[in-house]
Amino acid sequence: MEVVVTGRHCEISDRFRSHVDEKLGKLEKHDHRIIRVNVEVECERNPRQADRAVRLQLTALSKGPVIRAEATAADKMAALDLALDKMAAQMRRASDRRRVHRGRRTPVSVGEALADGVDLIDATPEDDQVTTHERRVGPIEVTGDGPLVVREKTHAATPMTLDQALYEMELVGHDFYLFVDKENDRPSVVYRRRGYDYGVISLEVEEAS
């Protein structure tokens, strides 16, 4: 695995390069297909930004999709550790997906078992004790048990191009990314398909009649 370290507004010492080589060598246990990792270090000159004086980005190039991780910290070592943890987490998720695609099953956690309705305590409720009731969960009217968890989130969005959305998706390590297309102002989703291809779904907003 080749490691390329570049610096912007700062000098990269031989000691730091050796530390990077040692740390990044551990990534191969998560993905043995890695060919090269680019390490970009940018230093902030503004003394008021001392808590995030260093911005470090890792870009792993392999036979699979490109994986990126970014972190900011007060010094190079701390930023490297944070970015490395993010990249390792992405690689573990990708490895889990590959195992599922190959027909291997991963262990089911207690949380997943509960979400699937598995009874961990043996109990046999009587039919005459079952009652149906209505309630409201978030914006949804629910009859009976309904969904266990409903979360509603609102994010501020700046229109961006498809290339930017792909970059952001790889940066956060998700399989999809919701964005507003800068070219047509449509709500859109870019998502990962098999074979390392990508797909895009856009919504055409129609006026109510």
N, CA, C and O of each residue as an XYZ file, in Angstrom:
836
protein
N       0.842     -1.191      0.000
C       0.000      0.000      0.000
C       0.879      1.244      0.000
O       1.768      1.379      0.841
N       0.635      2.148     -0.936
C       1.392      3.392     -1.029
C       0.694      4.479     -0.220
O      -0.530      4.600     -0.266
N       1.466      5.266      0.516
C       0.938      6.378      1.301
C       1.581      7.667      0.808
O       2.805      7.789      0.793
N       0.750      8.634      0.402
C       1.242      9.921     -0.101
C       0.744     11.018      0.834
O      -0.463     11.205      0.988
N       1.677     11.748      1.461
C       1.330     12.804      2.414
C       1.698     14.149      1.809
O       2.837     14.361      1.395
N       0.730     15.057      1.759
C       0.969     16.408      1.259
C       0.488     17.413      2.295
O      -0.473     17.152      3.019
N       1.157     18.568      2.366
C       0.802     19.605      3.325
C       0.498     20.917      2.635
O       1.062     21.242      1.590
N      -0.406     21.660      3.241
C      -0.781     22.980      2.734
C      -0.684     23.971      3.890
O      -1.312     23.788      4.932
N       0.102     25.008      3.695
C       0.347     26.017      4.736
C       1.058     25.423      5.950
O       1.007     25.999      7.037
N       1.708     24.296      5.782
C       2.437     23.708      6.907
C       3.492     22.747      6.375
O       3.398     22.260      5.248
N       4.493     22.485      7.202
C       5.551     21.556      6.849
C       5.229     20.175      7.402
O       4.673     20.048      8.492
N       5.581     19.149      6.646
C       5.360     17.761      7.062
C       6.708     17.157      7.412
O       7.562     16.979      6.543
N       6.896     16.843      8.676
C       8.178     16.304      9.120
C       8.287     14.819      8.784
O       7.287     14.140      8.554
N       9.528     14.336      8.764
C       9.757     12.904      8.526
C       9.154     12.069      9.655
O       8.675     10.959      9.422
N       9.177     12.597     10.864
C       8.597     11.873     12.003
C       7.088     11.680     11.798
O       6.551     10.603     12.060
N       6.412     12.738     11.327
C       4.971     12.621     11.100
C       4.684     11.654      9.954
O       3.728     10.882     10.026
N       5.491     11.684      8.904
C       5.296     10.753      7.787
C       5.438      9.303      8.264
O       4.659      8.438      7.864
N       6.421      9.044      9.107
C       6.597      7.685      9.625
C       5.409      7.281     10.493
O       4.959      6.136     10.456
N       4.906      8.243     11.278
C       3.741      7.967     12.127
C       2.521      7.653     11.267
O       1.745      6.753     11.592
N       2.350      8.390     10.174
C       1.229      8.144      9.257
C       1.338      6.757      8.638
O       0.348      6.029      8.578
N       2.529      6.382      8.178
C       2.723      5.052      7.585
C       2.357      3.951      8.571
O       1.708      2.971      8.206
N       2.777      4.117      9.821
C       2.495      3.101     10.834
C       1.001      3.000     11.115
O       0.457      1.900     11.213
N       0.335      4.153     11.245
C      -1.094      4.165     11.550
C      -1.923      3.607     10.398
O      -2.810      2.781     10.613
N      -1.640      4.054      9.182
C      -2.446      3.642      8.034
C      -2.245      2.180      7.673
O      -3.097      1.576      7.020
N      -1.123      1.609      8.092
C      -0.898      0.185      7.832
C      -1.968     -0.692      8.448
O      -2.205     -1.808      7.986
N      -2.626     -0.183      9.504
C      -3.670     -0.955     10.179
C      -4.948     -1.035      9.363
O      -5.806     -1.873      9.642
N      -5.093     -0.163      8.342
C      -6.301     -0.185      7.523
C      -6.402     -1.439      6.657
O      -7.496     -1.838      6.260
N      -5.259     -2.056      6.367
C      -5.266     -3.214      5.480
C      -6.010     -4.401      6.080
O      -6.454     -5.288      5.351
N      -6.149     -4.423      7.411
C      -6.911     -5.514      8.011
C      -8.409     -5.358      7.747
O      -9.159     -6.331      7.829
N      -8.850     -4.127      7.428
C     -10.258     -3.888      7.092
C     -10.513     -4.056      5.593
O     -11.586     -4.501      5.185
N      -9.527     -3.699      4.784
C      -9.678     -3.807      3.324
C      -8.301     -4.076      2.722
O      -7.482     -3.166      2.601
N      -8.055     -5.318      2.350
C      -6.749     -5.695      1.805
C      -6.576     -5.255      0.357
O      -5.509     -5.445     -0.229
N      -7.647     -4.652     -0.237
C      -7.569     -4.243     -1.634
C      -7.038     -2.824     -1.803
O      -6.959     -2.331     -2.928
N      -6.674     -2.160     -0.717
C      -6.204     -0.779     -0.804
C      -4.913     -0.705     -1.612
O      -3.974     -1.467     -1.385
N      -4.888      0.223     -2.553
C      -3.693      0.429     -3.379
C      -2.893      1.624     -2.886
O      -1.668      1.574     -2.780
N      -3.618      2.707     -2.585
C      -2.935      3.937     -2.160
C      -3.853      4.739     -1.241
O      -5.075      4.711     -1.387
N      -3.247      5.456     -0.292
C      -3.986      6.373      0.570
C      -3.329      7.747      0.469
O      -2.140      7.902      0.750
N      -4.116      8.734      0.067
C      -3.634     10.113      0.023
C      -3.987     10.812      1.338
O      -5.132     10.760      1.787
N      -3.016     11.452      1.936
C      -3.201     12.176      3.196
C      -2.941     13.654      2.929
O      -1.818     14.048      2.617
N      -3.987     14.468      3.054
C      -3.865     15.909      2.827
C      -3.999     16.632      4.163
O      -5.003     16.490      4.862
N      -2.973     17.410      4.507
C      -2.942     18.141      5.779
C      -2.954     19.632      5.479
O      -2.091     20.140      4.763
N      -3.944     20.328      6.035
C      -4.042     21.772      5.842
C      -4.061     22.452      7.204
O      -4.851     22.088      8.076
N      -3.188     23.441      7.383
C      -3.085     24.135      8.662
C      -3.761     25.500      8.585
O      -3.590     26.241      7.617
N      -4.522     25.813      9.613
C      -5.226     27.084      9.712
C      -4.309     28.130     10.357
O      -3.755     27.910     11.434
N      -4.161     29.263      9.679
C      -3.253     30.294     10.184
C      -3.921     31.231     11.189
O      -3.238     31.962     11.907
N      -5.244     31.211     11.241
C      -5.956     32.098     12.152
C      -5.809     31.590     13.590
O      -6.264     30.484     13.883
N      -5.193     32.352     14.493
C      -4.997     31.873     15.873
C      -6.315     31.666     16.624
O      -6.344     30.953     17.627
N      -7.395     32.274     16.153
C      -8.688     32.102     16.809
C      -9.270     30.714     16.557
O     -10.200     30.294     17.246
N      -8.727     30.005     15.576
C      -9.204     28.663     15.240
C      -8.271     27.598     15.803
O      -8.039     26.571     15.165
N      -7.738     27.842     16.990
C      -6.731     26.926     17.552
C      -7.290     25.538     17.804
O      -6.555     24.554     17.719
N      -8.597     25.437     18.119
C      -9.171     24.119     18.415
C      -9.330     23.262     17.172
O      -9.487     22.045     17.270
N      -9.291     23.883     16.015
C      -9.344     23.141     14.747
C      -8.278     23.678     13.797
O      -8.538     23.974     12.631
N      -7.081     23.791     14.338
C      -5.972     24.382     13.583
C      -5.529     23.507     12.427
O      -4.910     23.998     11.483
N      -5.838     22.200     12.483
C      -5.403     21.265     11.443
C      -6.620     20.555     10.857
O      -7.441     20.002     11.588
N      -6.721     20.576      9.555
C      -7.755     19.825      8.832
C      -7.053     18.732      8.039
O      -6.175     19.018      7.226
N      -7.438     17.483      8.273
C      -6.769     16.342      7.633
C      -7.791     15.484      6.906
O      -8.829     15.125      7.462
N      -7.487     15.165      5.673
C      -8.391     14.336      4.867
C      -7.656     13.106      4.349
O      -6.545     13.201      3.827
N      -8.297     11.947      4.505
C      -7.769     10.682      3.994
C      -8.598     10.254      2.791
O      -9.826     10.325      2.827
N      -7.945      9.815      1.741
C      -8.619      9.288      0.554
C      -7.989      7.950      0.214
O      -6.826      7.885     -0.183
N      -8.764      6.875      0.373
C      -8.264      5.519      0.116
C      -8.696      5.074     -1.267
O      -9.889      5.047     -1.570
N      -7.743      4.729     -2.099
C      -7.996      4.247     -3.456
C      -7.748      2.749     -3.494
O      -6.683      2.283     -3.086
N      -8.723      1.993     -3.980
C      -8.602      0.542     -4.016
C      -9.327      0.015     -5.240
O      -9.746      0.785     -6.105
N      -9.473     -1.305     -5.310
C     -10.224     -1.917     -6.402
C     -11.724     -1.686     -6.246
O     -12.486     -1.913     -7.186
N     -12.151     -1.239     -5.077
C     -13.542     -0.918     -4.828
C     -13.768      0.579     -4.922
O     -12.979      1.284     -5.551
N     -14.842      1.079     -4.302
C     -15.131      2.512     -4.352
C     -14.134      3.317     -3.547
O     -13.512      2.801     -2.619
N     -13.981      4.594     -3.906
C     -13.106      5.499     -3.172
C     -13.734      5.793     -1.813
O     -14.937      6.038     -1.719
N     -12.911      5.768     -0.758
C     -13.392      6.045      0.590
C     -12.637      7.254      1.123
O     -11.407      7.304      1.087
N     -13.399      8.232      1.621
C     -12.796      9.451      2.170
C     -13.234      9.657      3.612
O     -14.329      9.260      4.010
N     -12.362     10.281      4.380
C     -12.680     10.646      5.767
C     -11.923     11.921      6.094
O     -10.793     12.123      5.650
N     -12.559     12.770      6.872
C     -11.979     14.076      7.177
C     -12.171     14.390      8.649
O     -13.158     13.974      9.256
N     -11.216     15.132      9.228
C     -11.323     15.517     10.636
C     -10.516     16.787     10.861
O      -9.569     17.082     10.132
N     -10.914     17.532     11.887
C     -10.174     18.717     12.309
C      -9.834     18.576     13.784
O     -10.593     17.990     14.556
N      -8.691     19.116     14.163
C      -8.251     19.034     15.560
C      -7.198     20.104     15.807
O      -6.839     20.868     14.911
N      -6.715     20.140     17.040
C      -5.741     21.159     17.401
C      -4.345     20.855     16.869
O      -3.529     21.765     16.728
N      -4.057     19.576     16.569
C      -2.741     19.218     16.049
C      -2.871     18.075     15.041
O      -3.933     17.466     14.919
N      -1.800     17.794     14.333
C      -1.810     16.805     13.255
C      -2.105     15.402     13.785
O      -2.888     14.666     13.184
N      -1.494     15.032     14.891
C      -1.666     13.684     15.420
C      -3.131     13.408     15.775
O      -3.674     12.356     15.437
N      -3.761     14.366     16.459
C      -5.156     14.185     16.859
C      -6.072     14.133     15.637
O      -6.999     13.324     15.590
N      -5.821     14.982     14.660
C      -6.642     14.974     13.442
C      -6.488     13.653     12.692
O      -7.460     13.131     12.147
N      -5.283     13.119     12.663
C      -5.049     11.834     12.004
C      -5.825     10.716     12.690
O      -6.449      9.892     12.022
N      -5.790     10.686     14.022
C      -6.500      9.633     14.756
C      -8.001      9.701     14.511
O      -8.651      8.671     14.332
N      -8.555     10.917     14.503
C      -9.996     11.074     14.283
C     -10.392     10.629     12.874
O     -11.370      9.901     12.699
N      -9.630     11.070     11.875
C      -9.935     10.693     10.493
C      -9.752      9.193     10.280
O     -10.520      8.564      9.552
N      -8.741      8.631     10.912
C      -8.484      7.192     10.783
C      -9.636      6.376     11.369
O     -10.035      5.361     10.797
N     -10.172      6.820     12.514
C     -11.309      6.119     13.120
C     -12.522      6.149     12.194
O     -13.225      5.148     12.052
N     -12.767      7.302     11.562
C     -13.904      7.418     10.637
C     -13.724      6.495      9.429
O     -14.664      5.823      9.005
N     -12.512      6.471      8.886
C     -12.276      5.629      7.713
C     -12.377      4.148      8.061
O     -12.925      3.368      7.281
N     -11.857      3.751      9.219
C     -11.953      2.349      9.635
C     -13.407      1.935      9.798
O     -13.774      0.815      9.443
N     -14.246      2.831     10.335
C     -15.666      2.521     10.496
C     -16.334      2.332      9.143
O     -17.150      1.425      8.978
N     -15.998      3.180      8.170
C     -16.562      3.031      6.828
C     -16.139      1.707      6.201
O     -16.947      1.033      5.563
N     -14.880      1.337      6.383
C     -14.391      0.093      5.796
C     -15.037     -1.124      6.445
O     -15.295     -2.124      5.775
N     -15.300     -1.044      7.756
C     -15.978     -2.161      8.417
C     -17.398     -2.325      7.888
O     -17.856     -3.447      7.671
N     -18.102     -1.197      7.677
C     -19.456     -1.283      7.125
C     -19.429     -1.855      5.717
O     -20.276     -2.676      5.365
N     -18.456     -1.426      4.902
C     -18.345     -1.947      3.549
C     -18.040     -3.438      3.559
O     -18.567     -4.189      2.738
N     -17.189     -3.868      4.491
C     -16.871     -5.286      4.606
C     -18.099     -6.097      5.003
O     -18.308     -7.202      4.502
N     -18.916     -5.541      5.911
C     -20.152     -6.236      6.305
C     -21.092     -6.378      5.122
O     -21.722     -7.421      4.948
N     -21.192     -5.325      4.298
C     -22.074     -5.393      3.120
C     -21.598     -6.462      2.147
O     -22.406     -7.181      1.560
N     -20.275     -6.563      1.979
C     -19.757     -7.576      1.054
C     -20.066     -8.979      1.556
O     -20.390     -9.863      0.763
N     -19.967     -9.195      2.882
C     -20.274    -10.516      3.425
C     -21.735    -10.874      3.212
O     -22.053    -12.024      2.907
N     -22.623     -9.905      3.368
C     -24.050    -10.168      3.140
C     -24.311    -10.482      1.679
O     -25.088    -11.383      1.362
N     -23.653     -9.730      0.772
C     -23.849     -9.972     -0.662
C     -23.352    -11.352     -1.075
O     -23.856    -11.930     -2.038
N     -22.373    -11.880     -0.360
C     -21.828    -13.208     -0.697
C     -22.596    -14.333     -0.017
O     -22.212    -15.499     -0.109
N     -23.662    -13.985      0.653
C     -24.503    -15.016      1.254
C     -24.178    -15.343      2.688
O     -24.759    -16.274      3.246
N     -23.265    -14.609      3.311
C     -22.941    -14.869      4.711
C     -23.867    -14.045      5.592
O     -24.208    -12.912      5.252
N     -24.259    -14.592      6.680
C     -25.138    -13.890      7.599
C     -24.347    -13.351      8.778
O     -23.473    -14.030      9.316
N     -24.663    -12.117      9.177
C     -24.016    -11.515     10.329
C     -24.865    -11.741     11.570
O     -26.085    -11.868     11.460
N     -24.245    -11.794     12.758
C     -25.012    -12.031     13.983
C     -26.066    -10.956     14.191
O     -25.862     -9.796     13.835
N     -27.193    -11.351     14.771
C     -28.282    -10.428     15.049
C     -28.134     -9.911     16.473
O     -28.026    -10.697     17.414
N     -28.129     -8.603     16.633
C     -27.990     -8.009     17.947
C     -29.326     -8.015     18.673
O     -30.373     -8.291     18.087
N     -29.264     -7.700     19.978
C     -30.500     -7.640     20.763
C     -31.416     -6.558     20.233
O     -32.632     -6.741     20.168
N     -30.821     -5.404     19.846
C     -31.642     -4.322     19.308
C     -32.349     -4.715     18.035
O     -33.520     -4.385     17.845
N     -31.638     -5.433     17.140
C     -32.265     -5.884     15.903
C     -33.349     -6.898     16.176
O     -34.394     -6.899     15.526
N     -33.090     -7.775     17.155
C     -34.099     -8.770     17.490
C     -35.366     -8.116     18.001
O     -36.470     -8.528     17.647
N     -35.211     -7.088     18.842
C     -36.384     -6.387     19.349
C     -37.114     -5.658     18.233
O     -38.344     -5.638     18.197
N     -36.335     -5.045     17.301
C     -36.960     -4.329     16.194
C     -37.742     -5.264     15.289
O     -38.736     -4.860     14.686
N     -37.296     -6.524     15.187
C     -37.982     -7.507     14.350
C     -39.135     -8.187     15.074
O     -39.816     -9.035     14.496
N     -39.361     -7.827     16.326
C     -40.482     -8.395     17.065
C     -40.188     -9.725     17.704
O     -41.119    -10.480     17.983
N     -38.924    -10.052     17.950
C     -38.584    -11.321     18.574
C     -38.799    -11.203     20.072
O     -38.299    -10.266     20.695
N     -39.541    -12.145     20.667
C     -39.809    -12.133     22.098
C     -38.628    -12.745     22.831
O     -38.315    -13.919     22.632
N     -37.967    -11.961     23.679
C     -36.865    -12.478     24.467
C     -37.360    -13.121     25.755
O     -36.624    -13.882     26.382
N     -38.602    -12.826     26.163
C     -39.218    -13.448     27.329
C     -40.413    -14.251     26.848
O     -41.285    -13.718     26.162
N     -40.462    -15.514     27.199
C     -41.539    -16.384     26.740
C     -42.847    -15.947     27.385
O     -42.990    -15.984     28.607
N     -43.794    -15.534     26.558
C     -45.094    -15.083     27.063
C     -46.141    -15.401     26.021
O     -45.879    -15.284     24.824
N     -47.335    -15.805     26.459
C     -48.422    -16.139     25.550
C     -49.641    -15.323     25.940
O     -50.394    -15.742     26.820
N     -49.869    -14.142     25.299
C     -50.997    -13.307     25.662
C     -52.300    -13.950     25.212
O     -52.343    -14.618     24.178
N     -53.352    -13.751     25.978
C     -54.670    -14.261     25.626
C     -55.323    -13.325     24.629
O     -55.100    -12.115     24.653
N     -56.154    -13.914     23.730
C     -56.794    -13.124     22.695
C     -57.707    -12.048     23.273
O     -57.794    -10.947     22.728
N     -58.396    -12.366     24.387
C     -59.346    -11.397     24.915
C     -58.654    -10.248     25.636
O     -59.311     -9.296     26.060
N     -57.293    -10.332     25.783
C     -56.571     -9.251     26.416
C     -56.012     -8.259     25.397
O     -55.487     -7.211     25.773
N     -56.123     -8.586     24.118
C     -55.577     -7.735     23.069
C     -56.581     -6.639     22.745
O     -57.728     -6.937     22.413
N     -56.178     -5.397     22.833
C     -57.042     -4.272     22.507
C     -56.391     -3.432     21.424
O     -55.166     -3.329     21.360
N     -57.205     -2.836     20.581
C     -56.721     -1.970     19.509
C     -56.974     -0.528     19.904
O     -58.080     -0.174     20.313
N     -55.953      0.302     19.783
C     -56.113      1.700     20.138
C     -55.396      2.553     19.111
O     -54.513      2.084     18.394
N     -55.786      3.791     19.057
C     -55.179      4.727     18.135
C     -54.344      5.734     18.914
O     -54.697      6.139     20.021
N     -53.239      6.123     18.313
C     -52.373      7.113     18.946
C     -51.627      7.846     17.848
O     -51.706      7.469     16.679
N     -50.903      8.893     18.219
C     -50.169      9.689     17.245
C     -48.680      9.603     17.548
O     -48.245      9.915     18.657
N     -47.904      9.179     16.561
C     -46.449      9.100     16.678
C     -45.856     10.077     15.680
O     -45.851      9.821     14.476
N     -45.353     11.207     16.187
C     -44.857     12.232     15.276
C     -45.990     12.735     14.401
O     -47.049     13.092     14.918
N     -45.797     12.774     13.093
C     -46.856     13.256     12.202
C     -47.806     12.160     11.728
O     -48.635     12.411     10.853
N     -47.705     10.935     12.290
C     -48.439      9.792     11.766
C     -49.498      9.340     12.767
O     -49.224      9.214     13.960
N     -50.723      9.094     12.265
C     -51.764      8.478     13.072
C     -51.571      6.964     13.029
O     -51.538      6.370     11.951
N     -51.441      6.335     14.208
C     -51.107      4.919     14.287
C     -52.255      4.160     14.923
O     -52.776      4.563     15.963
N     -52.657      3.039     14.285
C     -53.649      2.135     14.855
C     -52.938      0.885     15.336
O     -52.200      0.261     14.573
N     -53.149      0.510     16.596
C     -52.468     -0.654     17.149
C     -51.061     -0.313     17.582
O     -50.780      0.811     17.999
N     -50.157     -1.314     17.479
C     -48.786     -1.111     17.928
C     -48.042     -0.116     17.054
O     -47.329      0.755     17.552
N     -48.219     -0.257     15.715
C     -47.599      0.690     14.804
C     -46.084      0.658     14.850
O     -45.503     -0.299     15.362
N     -45.428      1.692     14.322
C     -43.958      1.728     14.311
C     -43.404      1.913     15.708
O     -43.994      2.601     16.541
N     -42.252      1.283     15.955
C     -41.619      1.393     17.265
C     -40.943      2.746     17.437
O     -41.005      3.345     18.511
N     -40.300      3.227     16.380
C     -39.558      4.477     16.470
C     -39.843      5.305     15.223
O     -39.765      4.801     14.103
N     -40.169      6.557     15.420
C     -40.334      7.487     14.301
C     -39.512      8.720     14.619
O     -39.699      9.342     15.665
N     -38.611      9.076     13.731
C     -37.792     10.267     13.930
C     -38.019     11.224     12.780
O     -38.123     10.815     11.624
N     -38.094     12.490     13.107
C     -38.310     13.521     12.092
C     -37.168     14.514     12.187
O     -36.922     15.084     13.250
N     -36.467     14.724     11.078
C     -35.328     15.628     11.062
C     -35.464     16.627      9.924
O     -35.986     16.306      8.857
N     -34.992     17.829     10.165
C     -34.968     18.871      9.144
C     -33.547     19.410      9.066
O     -32.966     19.801     10.078
N     -32.988     19.427      7.850
C     -31.622     19.905      7.646
C     -31.627     21.083      6.678
O     -32.390     21.104      5.712
N     -30.784     22.043      6.944
C     -30.581     23.141      5.998
C     -29.780     22.616      4.814
O     -28.799     21.895      4.996
N     -30.196     22.975      3.597
C     -29.550     22.438      2.391
C     -29.162     23.568      1.455
O     -29.953     24.472      1.182
N     -27.947     23.501      0.975
C     -27.472     24.425     -0.057
C     -27.426     23.677     -1.382
O     -26.813     22.611     -1.451
N     -28.054     24.195     -2.439
C     -28.021     23.490     -3.728
C     -26.590     23.159     -4.143
O     -25.679     23.968     -3.969
N     -26.406     21.954     -4.695
C     -25.073     21.523     -5.106
C     -25.165     20.706     -6.386
O     -26.247     20.276     -6.787
N     -24.026     20.500     -7.015
C     -23.982     19.697     -8.231
C     -23.962     18.216     -7.877
O     -23.762     17.850     -6.719
N     -24.170     17.366     -8.882
C     -24.135     15.924     -8.659
C     -22.757     15.473     -8.186
O     -22.653     14.618     -7.307
N     -21.698     16.043     -8.762
C     -20.337     15.688     -8.344
C     -20.114     16.005     -6.871
O     -19.496     15.222     -6.150
N     -20.621     17.162     -6.421
C     -20.481     17.522     -5.014
C     -21.244     16.552     -4.121
O     -20.765     16.176     -3.051
N     -22.441     16.144     -4.564
C     -23.249     15.207     -3.779
C     -22.549     13.856     -3.663
O     -22.572     13.240     -2.597
N     -21.923     13.386     -4.751
C     -21.171     12.134     -4.701
C     -20.009     12.235     -3.714
O     -19.741     11.309     -2.949
N     -19.334     13.365     -3.749
C     -18.209     13.570     -2.833
C     -18.683     13.551     -1.386
O     -18.061     12.915     -0.536
N     -19.798     14.256     -1.101
C     -20.329     14.296      0.259
C     -20.774     12.906      0.709
O     -20.572     12.543      1.867
N     -21.373     12.128     -0.183
C     -21.817     10.783      0.164
C     -20.627      9.907      0.553
O     -20.683      9.185      1.548
N     -19.556      9.973     -0.230
C     -18.368      9.188      0.091
C     -17.734      9.679      1.393
O     -17.169      8.891      2.152
N     -17.831     10.986      1.642
C     -17.205     11.563      2.824
C     -17.872     11.070      4.099
O     -17.191     10.768      5.079
N     -19.210     10.987      4.093
C     -19.915     10.534      5.299
C     -20.017      9.017      5.367
O     -20.345      8.468      6.419
N     -19.735      8.320      4.240
C     -19.723      6.862      4.267
C     -21.086      6.211      4.192
O     -21.245      5.068      4.620
N     -22.079      6.914      3.654
C     -23.412      6.334      3.519
C     -23.622      5.777      2.113
O     -22.824      6.027      1.211
N     -24.717      5.012      1.935
C     -25.041      4.453      0.624
C     -25.960      5.365     -0.177
O     -26.278      5.061     -1.326
N     -26.387      6.468      0.405
C     -27.224      7.422     -0.318
C     -26.976      8.813      0.246
O     -26.439      8.962      1.344
N     -27.376      9.844     -0.522
C     -27.210     11.216     -0.062
C     -28.321     12.063     -0.657
O     -28.499     12.103     -1.874
N     -29.067     12.737      0.205
C     -30.174     13.599     -0.208
C     -29.659     15.022     -0.410
O     -28.972     15.563      0.455
N     -29.993     15.634     -1.560
C     -29.505     16.979     -1.844
C     -30.467     17.705     -2.772
O     -31.382     17.098     -3.328
N     -30.258     18.997     -2.936
C     -31.021     19.808     -3.889
C     -30.117     20.060     -5.088
O     -29.049     20.657     -4.956
N     -30.550     19.601     -6.260
C     -29.740     19.718     -7.474
C     -29.625     21.180     -7.883
O     -30.631     21.858     -8.095
N     -28.399     21.654     -7.990
C     -28.152     23.051     -8.321
C     -28.607     23.399     -9.729
O     -28.942     24.551    -10.003
N     -28.624     22.410    -10.633
C     -28.947     22.687    -12.029
C     -30.437     22.876    -12.263
O     -30.829     23.609    -13.171
N     -31.277     22.224    -11.456
C     -32.719     22.317    -11.696
C     -33.539     22.550    -10.437
O     -34.768     22.573    -10.504
N     -32.884     22.725     -9.276
C     -33.563     22.989     -7.992
C     -34.511     21.864     -7.593
O     -35.489     22.112     -6.888
N     -34.247     20.638     -8.025
C     -35.089     19.507     -7.653
C     -34.522     18.772     -6.440
O     -33.309     18.585     -6.347
N     -35.385     18.352     -5.508
C     -34.915     17.443     -4.462
C     -34.473     16.127     -5.110
O     -35.220     15.534     -5.889
N     -33.273     15.680     -4.791
C     -32.715     14.495     -5.449
C     -31.976     13.627     -4.443
O     -31.564     14.086     -3.377
N     -31.821     12.361     -4.809
C     -31.063     11.411     -3.999
C     -30.090     10.681     -4.913
O     -30.497     10.105     -5.922
N     -28.815     10.700     -4.567
C     -27.835      9.875     -5.254
C     -27.565      8.661     -4.371
O     -27.417      8.795     -3.156
N     -27.500      7.480     -4.979
C     -27.355      6.265     -4.187
C     -26.388      5.309     -4.867
O     -26.162      5.372     -6.075
N     -25.824      4.420     -4.051
C     -24.847      3.461     -4.543
C     -25.550      2.207     -5.056
O     -26.434      1.672     -4.387
N     -25.164      1.744     -6.226
C     -25.703      0.511     -6.789
C     -24.616     -0.554     -6.780
O     -23.457     -0.274     -6.471
N     -24.998     -1.762     -7.119
C     -23.998     -2.837     -7.189
C     -23.042     -2.580     -8.348
O     -23.386     -1.936     -9.339
N     -21.850     -3.097     -8.192
C     -20.859     -2.902     -9.237
C     -20.223     -1.534     -9.190
O     -19.602     -1.110    -10.165
N     -20.364     -0.814     -8.053
C     -19.755      0.486     -7.845
C     -20.298      1.552     -8.792
O     -19.624      2.548     -9.056
N     -21.527      1.348     -9.312
C     -22.208      2.375    -10.076
C     -23.068      3.212     -9.134
O     -23.305      2.832     -7.987
N     -23.530      4.348     -9.632
C     -24.376      5.217     -8.837
C     -25.670      5.504     -9.594
O     -25.693      5.509    -10.825
N     -26.732      5.738     -8.854
C     -28.013      6.115     -9.430
C     -28.486      7.424     -8.831
O     -28.046      7.815     -7.749
N     -29.383      8.102     -9.535
C     -29.927      9.372     -9.065
C     -31.448      9.353     -9.225
O     -31.965      9.004    -10.286
N     -32.154      9.729     -8.163
C     -33.612      9.871     -8.200
C     -33.932     11.330     -7.920
O     -33.464     11.892     -6.931
N     -34.727     11.943     -8.788
C     -35.127     13.341     -8.615
C     -36.640     13.432     -8.536
O     -37.347     12.608     -9.116
N     -37.137     14.430     -7.821
C     -38.559     14.657     -7.679
C     -38.982     15.868     -8.499
O     -38.382     16.939     -8.397
N     -40.005     15.694     -9.300
C     -40.603     16.783    -10.057
C     -41.803     17.301     -9.260
O     -42.818     16.613     -9.150
N     -41.691     18.494     -8.712
C     -42.745     19.032     -7.861
C     -43.864     19.572     -8.743
O     -43.646     20.467     -9.559
N     -45.062     19.022     -8.572
C     -46.220     19.459     -9.354
C     -47.110     20.356     -8.509
O     -47.251     20.154     -7.303
N     -47.697     21.332     -9.144
C     -48.597     22.223     -8.441
C     -49.933     21.513     -8.182
O     -50.454     20.798     -9.038
N     -50.467     21.733     -6.976
C     -51.741     21.099     -6.627
C     -52.861     21.701     -7.452
O     -52.937     22.917     -7.631
N     -53.736     20.828     -7.955
C     -54.835     21.298     -8.790
C     -56.004     21.738     -7.921
O     -57.033     22.169     -8.441
